[in-house]
Amino acid sequence: MPVDETFAAFRDKWLNNPDATFRATLTEGSTLQRWILARNGFAGPREFAEWLSGRKRILDAGCGNGRVTALLAMHAPADCEICGIDFASAAVATANLSDHANVQIAERDLLEDLSDLGRFDLIYCQEVLHHTKDPRRAFANLAGLLAPGGEIAIYVYKVKAPVREFTDDFLRAKLAGLPYEDAMQVARALTELGKRLSAIEQEITVPAIDPLGIPAGTYPVQRLVYHFFMKCFWNGELSFEENAVINFDWYRPQLASRHTLAEVRGWFEACGLAIRHECVDEYGITLRGRSGDAGRN
């Protein structure tokens, strides 16, 4: 079953790598933190903190090992109550955030009744919904927890170039059912490829190839392969094993839906949420939307 396989993938990922990308997420100026902030519309930590100012209750829905929960706690008001929920790794997040008095972690499924959690003026749910059995229903379930004027910020995988989509599905099927270490061996090989391609310090200019979804442009060699043909992630700021975990995260979970901007906008419209920000990059779609007015800018 894809649900069970996806649960197992994330359980194994976080139990074996409880600290993966935690430090990089909290390090100001890191590539990872800049990507998180920029896709949400913030130039840096100061703007992020301004966005969080005045928040009383924040939900990190699908918190993984708690790395973004910690980032939220770092920049939110000191009296803000932060709740993190995750179906597969609540115990890992609890251990990682044990010194945060204002953070509570619970094991929950985004498709179950969450009304007992109460209302939130901010719900952060990024890199999560596409791993659920029904992303639209999970989104609506979370949107129902918003307080008046509350905001929800999501990130989901987007539909990519056709060869990249084929490769993703092909490799994902090959990794289905593999024990953790066997799947990680594949992820490590992909990581080594990404590392070696990144070491080629040359760019290539290509014409638009519309049937393959490749826009005209100049790309570093690794980025050309990564964007349009296969995910072979490499970030030199992370350890080799952290890079491999990111490649594992892409290919091992069997629930990994991809979406269009029009589709995701429809989720917000159906829930009566006003879209405040949107960003589409080569990999995913980030949207922030607000429920009925309560005076925030």
Secondary structure, 3 states (H helix, E strand, C coil): CHHHHHHHHHHHHHHHCCCCCHHHHHCCCCHHHHHHHHHCCCCCHHHHHHHHCCCCEEEEECCCCCHHHHHHHHHCCCCCEEEEEECCCHHHHHHHCCCCCCEEEEECCCCCCCHHHCCEEEEEEECCHHHCCCHHHHHHHHHCCEEEEEEEEEEEEECCCHHHHHHHHHHHHHHCCCCHHHHHHHHHHHHHHHHHHHCCCCEEEECCEHHHCECCEEEEHHHHHHHHCCCCCCCCCCCHHHHHHHHHHHHCCCCCCCECHHHHHHHHHHCCCEEEEEEECCCEEEEEEECCCCCCC
